[in-house]
């Protein structure tokens, strides 16, 4: 199939070794950041925070978060051009949702007279909130919508990526406390350009189940 979307998805793979000398251009970073901002979420909740690790100091902090586990991902902290920390809000309140509804109105997307009606959409969050105000399982799911969007964006730009659930949320929470502002990071995305000859996963054929095994029509 020659469709551009299929070409993007066929070219995308999980990079295993990055070229530390190659950096994502400022122009492409702006595209990536805007793609992050435009990511979809349930009821437009956007219950997330993204930390773009790019400085040597930030990379050292990220490197140090692998002190206790998942050392197989540690090399990406310094070798990848950038790493994106994707974090969710474990206590997404109605007051926080109000800021999103304010944006709905100010952008012109939502008529002002529908403000109170749209606030009612917070019921989706309430259904996933426990007696302690924790709705982490719901907000974490929204982060994965953004992750998929960003990975496709990178593929279109010809930029390699490595999604990593092999991170340490506790140490990331400590090392990046100021940037995360109470959000929890359990997945990160290394981004950059693969190292020629050293990235064993580059150029291999896709290994996916057959269409009939995963898609049923009704």
C-alpha positions as a printed Julia matrix, in Angstrom:
218×3 Matrix{Float64}:
   0.0     0.0    0.0
   1.43    3.4   -1.0
  -0.67    5.74   1.15
   1.46    8.23   3.09
  -0.01    7.19   6.43
   0.93    3.56   5.8
   4.4     4.62   4.68
   4.79    6.55   7.95
   3.74    3.58  10.05
   5.94    1.15   8.13
   8.96    3.4    8.57
   8.35    3.88  12.3
  10.21    1.49  14.61
  11.69    1.43  18.1
  15.25    2.73  17.87
  17.8     0.88  20.02
  20.85    3.1   19.54
  21.02    6.84  18.9
  23.66    9.02  17.29
  24.55   11.45  20.06
  25.98   13.92  17.52
  22.71   14.41  15.65
  20.13   16.86  16.97
  16.52   17.53  16.05
  16.31   20.9   14.31
  14.56   23.85  15.99
  12.05   23.88  13.13
  11.1    20.23  13.7
  10.95   20.77  17.45
   8.32   23.44  16.92
   6.26   20.99  14.85
   6.65   18.33  17.55
   5.62   20.69  20.34
   2.56   21.86  18.44
   1.61   18.24  17.71
   1.86   17.55  21.45
  -0.39   20.51  22.19
  -2.97   19.38  19.64
  -3.22   15.83  20.99
  -6.72   14.53  21.67
  -8.06   13.62  25.12
 -11.39   12.56  26.56
 -13.7    15.58  27.07
 -10.7    17.7   26.04
  -9.44   17.18  29.59
  -5.74   17.48  28.75
  -4.82   16.12  32.2
  -1.12   16.05  31.48
   2.26   17.7   31.62
   5.09   17.14  29.15
   8.74   17.74  29.95
  11.11   18.05  26.98
  14.57   17.04  28.16
  17.19   18.64  25.9
  19.96   20.3   27.94
  23.05   18.48  29.16
  21.94   19.16  32.72
  18.48   17.75  32.06
  19.93   14.7   30.35
  22.18   14.07  33.35
  19.17   14.24  35.66
  17.3    11.79  33.43
  20.36    9.52  33.31
  20.42    9.49  37.11
  16.8     8.29  37.32
  17.93    4.89  36.04
  20.06    4.28  39.13
  17.83    1.54  40.53
  16.24   -0.17  37.54
  15.66   -0.27  33.78
  19.32    0.41  33.01
  18.75   -0.98  29.48
  17.1     2.36  28.67
  19.69    4.5   30.43
  21.88    5.01  27.37
  19.05    6.85  25.59
  19.04    9.56  28.27
  22.24   11.11  26.95
  22.48    9.75  23.41
  19.01   10.67  22.12
  18.63   14.21  20.85
  15.68   14.8   23.17
  13.53   12.77  25.54
   9.92   13.6   26.25
   8.5    12.8   29.69
   4.76   12.23  29.44
   3.07   12.71  32.8
  -0.52   12.52  34.01
  -2.4    14.31  36.76
  -3.45   11.72  39.37
  -6.03   14.07  40.88
  -7.75   15.9   38.02
 -10.42   18.03  39.68
 -13.46   19.85  38.39
 -11.73   23.17  39.04
  -8.86   22.08  36.79
 -11.34   21.04  34.11
 -12.85   24.52  34.3
  -9.65   25.97  32.8
 -10.14   23.71  29.78
 -13.74   24.85  29.39
 -12.55   28.47  29.6
 -10.27   27.68  26.64
 -13.21   26.13  24.79
 -15.06   29.43  25.01
 -12.13   31.8   24.45
 -11.07   29.88  21.33
 -14.51   30.24  19.82
 -15.04   26.48  19.81
 -17.79   26.58  22.43
 -20.57   29.21  22.61
 -20.47   30.97  25.97
 -24.08   30.03  26.7
 -23.06   26.33  26.61
 -20.41   26.76  29.32
 -22.38   25.13  32.14
 -23.56   22.34  29.87
 -20.01   21.46  28.86
 -18.9    21.51  32.49
 -21.24   18.56  32.91
 -18.85   16.49  30.82
 -16.67   16.25  33.91
 -18.97   13.37  34.85
 -16.69   11.15  32.72
 -13.86   11.95  35.12
 -16.07   11.56  38.19
 -16.99    8.03  37.1
 -13.28    7.2   37.28
 -12.48    9.03  40.52
 -12.28    7.18  43.84
 -13.26    8.41  47.28
  -9.81    9.93  47.73
 -10.03   12.05  44.59
  -7.67    9.81  42.62
  -8.44    9.32  38.93
  -4.96    8.28  37.79
  -6.12    5.27  35.77
  -8.3     7.56  33.62
  -5.81   10.41  33.23
  -2.95    8.02  32.46
  -5.0     6.63  29.58
  -5.17   10.12  28.05
  -1.37   10.32  28.01
  -1.23    7.3   25.7
  -3.47    9.08  23.19
  -0.83   11.82  23.06
   1.99    9.27  22.83
   0.53    7.66  19.7
   0.01   11.06  18.09
   3.58   12.13  18.78
   5.07    8.88  17.5
   3.26    9.27  14.18
   4.37   12.9   13.97
   7.99   11.83  14.45
   7.65    9.16  11.78
   6.38   11.75   9.32
   9.39   13.94  10.14
  11.84   11.05   9.69
  12.83   11.15  13.34
  13.44    7.92  15.25
  11.8     7.25  18.61
  11.8     4.83  21.51
   8.73    4.62  23.77
   9.87    3.64  27.26
   7.67    2.32  30.03
  10.96    1.12  31.51
  11.44    4.24  33.61
  11.43    4.9   37.36
   8.43    7.11  38.26
   9.69    7.72  41.79
  13.13    8.97  40.79
  11.72   10.94  37.86
   9.3    12.5   40.31
  12.22   13.52  42.52
  14.62   14.71  39.82
  11.98   16.61  37.84
   9.7    17.7   40.68
   9.71   21.36  39.66
   8.8    20.65  36.04
   6.21   17.95  36.77
   4.3    20.01  39.33
   2.58   17.01  40.92
   2.14   15.04  37.69
   3.34   11.44  37.46
   5.58   10.15  34.68
   5.41    6.43  33.91
   6.31    6.59  30.23
   8.9     8.53  28.25
   9.79    8.88  24.59
  13.38    9.13  23.38
  13.7    11.01  20.08
  16.52   11.56  17.61
  18.42    9.77  14.87
  19.61    6.18  14.96
  23.28    5.24  15.01
  24.23    3.69  11.66
  25.54    0.18  12.11
  24.76    0.02  15.83
  20.96    0.07  15.86
  20.11   -3.61  15.45
  16.38   -2.91  15.11
  16.73   -0.56  12.13
  15.5    -1.76   8.74
  13.89   -4.99   9.91
  10.5    -6.06   8.52
   7.34   -5.43  10.51
   6.06   -8.29  12.64
   2.31   -7.85  13.0
  -0.62  -10.24  13.19
  -2.7   -10.78  10.08
  -5.56   -8.37   9.43
  -8.2   -11.09   9.92
  -6.74  -11.97  13.32
  -7.32   -8.52  14.78
 -10.15   -6.83  12.87
 -13.69   -8.2   12.76
 -16.58   -6.61  10.93
 -20.1    -6.53  12.32
